Amino acid sequence: MLLRLTAMLALAVVTASASEHKLANRAPLSTNSTNYLGTILVGAAGQIASFGFNGTAFLPKANISEPGKTASWMVFKEPNFLYAVDENSNATRLFHYDRVTGNLSQEIGSFNGSGGVVHLVFNADKSILVGASYGQGQIDVWDASAADGSLKLLKQITLAGDHGPDLVSQTQLRAHQAVLDPTGRYFVINDLGGDRLHILDTSNQSFAIIGDVPVVPAGSGPRHGAFLTLDGGSKATHYIVLCEITSTLQMFTVSYETGLDLNQVQTISTFGPGLGPANATSARAGELVVSGGLGPAYVYVSNRETMNTTDSISRFALEAKSQDDTTPQLVWKDHIDTGGSGPRMFSFSKDDQQDVLYIGNMDGHIALQAHQRCGQDCEMGATPLAELPAVDFSDPDLAGQGYGPQFVMEL
């Protein structure tokens, strides 16, 4: 759930302008109330589910069984259109979804595109839907303007270039995500297989790749990213990308002199000092979210497959290098445990303060967690507000075997 963010950053000293915002100040809700703090969608192997969250518990609302399919990414368009990938096939699917009640229809449409699409994103007015194909290294461009929610395939773009050196994840080019820049003109395509950021220009509906930027070192595996606007303007000033294979964050400066220009300026580990993975070979960073709901920009990333007792979410701040040098840099702040392993996806609540963090674990004892985010530094509460055991989410015989949530978001 990648957020395009315009945040005013005081570079000399980063401070939060918002006061503490605590869930404890809200009126408690009964477990059968329909006035939830949030209604979230969860996608996993073989099922799509919705849950109400009342501040202390996840309450099941709807569940669609779809054996053999995996809705690992979903997006919503008003009034009630829900689009979901099936990363096991070449289908992008359409459902009806009520964001208030959590009611979810059976699949009502299926549209054939590239195989193995793992991410969907709209353009600014939601007339175009872009899918990133990990399986084929392609981009699907869909016309999403139809009144009935149906999709029309406008263009398929095959990424070009050599693949990276990793023998597991980089045997071919792999589009993992498309990220829309704040101007609404460009998408950055994170190519996990090719160690590149491809620039897609949408002007005059050309949908043309106009260049690419290497991510170094080779074998990094850029996965998910987000734009930042740190000067209060309408254009991005920075782009941050999470690299799966090396478990690093890469920060780029952004300019628009010759289109969309990116220049890599920082690399930092997703783990804090002394908090590395028990198995650095297996560790794979998962998700990146930028949030400014409580004040200045903070960057959150998931560390998965670490072989530690539990995987984790790390928090980074953007701070000045020194009092004399106001150049922004990423600085690790803290982390929380996820209670399980394989946190491929996490996201923030949609309220103005973005004060709840929802986490999904593909493996381990805990399938879903909710954490409070509050305080002057947007820290994450170490003790969960709520947890859903894996056995309550998946078939007990399959719980802990990769059948946990791959997608969790309040849409």
Secondary structure by P-SEA (a helix, b strand, c coil): ccccccccccccbbbbcccccccccccccccccccccbbbbbbcccccbbbbbcccbbbbcbbbbbccccccbbbbcccbbbbbbccccccbbbbbbccccccccccccccccccccccccccccccbbbbbbccccbbbbbbcccccbbbbbcbbbbbbcccccccccccccccccccccccccbbbbbcccccbbbbbbccccccccccccccccccccccccccccccccccccbbbbbbccccbbbbbbbbccccbbbbbccccccccccccccccccbbbcbbbbbcccccbbbbbbbccccccccbbbbbbbbbccccccbbbbbbcccccccccccccccccccccccbbbbbbccccccbbbbbbbccccccccccccccccccccccccccccccccccccc
